[in-house]
Amino acid sequence: MKIQVNGEGRTANAGVTVAELLRELDIRPDRVAVEVNTEVLNRQEFERRGLHEGDHVEIISFIGGGAGECGDLSIGRL
C-alpha cells in the first residue's frame, strides 16, 4: 500500500502499525511524536494503530541542547 511519511511517498505492507513503521525507519518511539491524518497519537497507540492506504504520517522529533542553563528545544521532522 502507499502512504505518505513526512511528505514523501512510501510503500508499506498492508496493516503495518505505527510502531512497526518506526522500527523499519530505525526511529526510537520514545523520542518522537507521531501524527496520522492530522491526529496526534499517544505513544500507547503506536503498537495498535494500523496504517491504511493513503494515510499521511508525520514524525516529529524533539532535539534538546544548547549552551543555556535549561538548553534549547528544537522541533523537526525526521
Contact map, one row per residue, 1 for C-alpha under 8 A:
111000000011110000000000000000000000000000000000000111000000000000000000000000
111100001111000000000000000000000000000000000000000011100000000000000000000000
111110001111000000000000000000000000000000000000000111111000000000000000000000
011111111100000000000000000000000000000000000000000001111000000000000000000000
001111111100000000000000000000000000000000000000000000011110000000000000000000
000111110000000000000000000000000000000000000000000000011110000000000000000011
000111111000000000000000000000000000000000000000000000010100000000000000000000
000111111100000000000000000000000000000000000000000000000000000000000000000000
011110111110000000000000000000000000000000000000000000000000000000000000000000
011110011111000000000000000000000000000000000000000000000000000000000000000000
111000001111100000000000000000000000000000000000000000000000000000000000000000
111000000111110100000000000000000000000000000000000000000000000000000000000000
100000000011111100000000000000000000000000000000000000000000000000000000000000
100000000001111100000000000000000000000000000000001110000000000000000000000000
000000000000111110000000000000000000000000000000011100000000000000000000000000
000000000001111111011000000000000000000000000000011000000000000000000000000000
000000000000001111111000000000000000000000000111111000000000000000000000000000
000000000000000111111100000000000000000000000111111000000000000000000000000000
000000000000000011111110000010000000000000000110000000000000000000000000000000
000000000000000111111111000000000000000000000010000000000000000000000000000000
000000000000000111111111100000000000000000000000000000000000000000000000000000
000000000000000001111111111110000000000000000000000000000000000000000000000000
000000000000000000111111111100000000000000000000000000000000000000000000000000
000000000000000000011111111000000000000000000000000000000000000000000000000000
000000000000000000001111111000000000000000000000000000000000000000000000000000
000000000000000000000111111100000000000000000000000000000000000000000000000000
000000000000000000000111111110100000000000000000000000000000000000000000000000
000000000000000000000110011111110000000000000000000000000000000000000000000000
000000000000000000100100001111111000000000100000000000000000000000000000000000
000000000000000000000000000111110000000000100000000000000000000000000000000000
000000000000000000000000001111111000000000000000000000000000110000000000000000
000000000000000000000000000111111100000000000000000000000011110000000000000000
000000000000000000000000000010111110000110100000000000000011100000000000000000
000000000000000000000000000000011111000110000000000000001111000000000000000000
000000000000000000000000000000001111111110000000000000001110000000000000000000
000000000000000000000000000000000111111110000000000000111100000000000000000000
000000000000000000000000000000000011111000000000000000111000000000000000000000
000000000000000000000000000000000011111100000000000000010000000000000000000000
000000000000000000000000000000000011111110000000000000000000000000000000000000
000000000000000000000000000000001111011111000000000000000000000000000000000000
000000000000000000000000000000001111001111101100000000000000000000000000000000
000000000000000000000000000000000000000111111100000000000000000000000000000000
000000000000000000000000000011001000000011111100000000000000000000000000000000
000000000000000000000000000000000000000001111111000000000000000000000000000000
000000000000000000000000000000000000000011111111100000000000000000000000000000
000000000000000011100000000000000000000011111111100000000000000000000000000000
000000000000000011110000000000000000000000011111100000000000000000000000000000
000000000000000011000000000000000000000000011111110000000000000000000000000000
000000000000000011000000000000000000000000001111111000000000000000000000000000
000000000000001111000000000000000000000000000001111100000000000000000000000000
000000000000011111000000000000000000000000000000111110100000000000000000000000
101000000000011000000000000000000000000000000000011111100000000000000000000000
111000000000010000000000000000000000000000000000001111100000000000000000000000
111100000000000000000000000000000000000000000000000111110000000000000000000000
011100000000000000000000000000000001100000000000001111111000000000000000000000
001111100000000000000000000000000001110000000000000001111100000000000000000000
001111000000000000000000000000000111100000000000000000111110000000000000000000
000011100000000000000000000000000111000000000000000000011111000000000000000010
000011000000000000000000000000011110000000000000000000001111100000000000000011
000000000000000000000000000000011100000000000000000000000111110000000000001111
000000000000000000000000000000111000000000000000000000000011111000000000001111
000000000000000000000000000000110000000000000000000000000001111100000000111100
000000000000000000000000000000000000000000000000000000000000111110000000111100
000000000000000000000000000000000000000000000000000000000000011111000011110000
000000000000000000000000000000000000000000000000000000000000001111100011100000
000000000000000000000000000000000000000000000000000000000000000111110011000000
000000000000000000000000000000000000000000000000000000000000000011111011000000
000000000000000000000000000000000000000000000000000000000000000001111111000000
000000000000000000000000000000000000000000000000000000000000000000111110000000
000000000000000000000000000000000000000000000000000000000000000000011111000000
000000000000000000000000000000000000000000000000000000000000000111111111100000
000000000000000000000000000000000000000000000000000000000000000111110111110000
000000000000000000000000000000000000000000000000000000000000011110000011111000
000000000000000000000000000000000000000000000000000000000000011100000001111100
000000000000000000000000000000000000000000000000000000000001111000000000111110
000000000000000000000000000000000000000000000000000000000001111000000000011111
000001000000000000000000000000000000000000000000000000000111100000000000001111
000001000000000000000000000000000000000000000000000000000011100000000000000111
